[in-house]
């Protein structure tokens, strides 16, 4: 996929990470949700909210992955968008949850000289024309989450391939403008 839009976040990946990716494979962490579940956190609660309520748990998982050799760790923010958080009564915590998730990962990665990928999962809803959520509402939800991740200093974004129906829309979804509050 060729990205030509200069305001797209995909065009500002850290140069040292790009160089590293060109030279050899990079080891990434594993599934945060699976580990949380194995530690007794059930799926009926927001795993993302643990960034605020149980930061030591999240920090320790990041540390374990880094100790095992991970060079890139993902933030615990896969479901950190407004639509998914609203299911848990946390709609007003999008910024706090994503900012804290990124800060926890950055703190853990610092002593290992590792990169942090801001995790952005699907909205979990249908977007028009298949659903009632407009493309603008979806874009705003992604923008809000991504702005908090960038504000906290993630090195790169990692998103699901199926965030949107077509890859030609990807730059439009990830484009951040003055409304996002993030400096590019």
Buried (B, 14 or more C-beta within 10 A) or exposed (E): EEEEEEEBBBEEBEEEBEEBEEEEEEEBBBEBBEBBEEEEBEEEEBBBBBBBEBBEBBBBBBBBBBEEEBBBBBBBBBBBBBBBBBEBEBEEBBBBBBBBBBBBBBBBBEEBEBBBBBBBBBBEBEBEEEEEBEBEBBBBBBBBBBBBBBBBEBBBBBBEEEBBEEEEBBBEBBBBEEEBBBEB
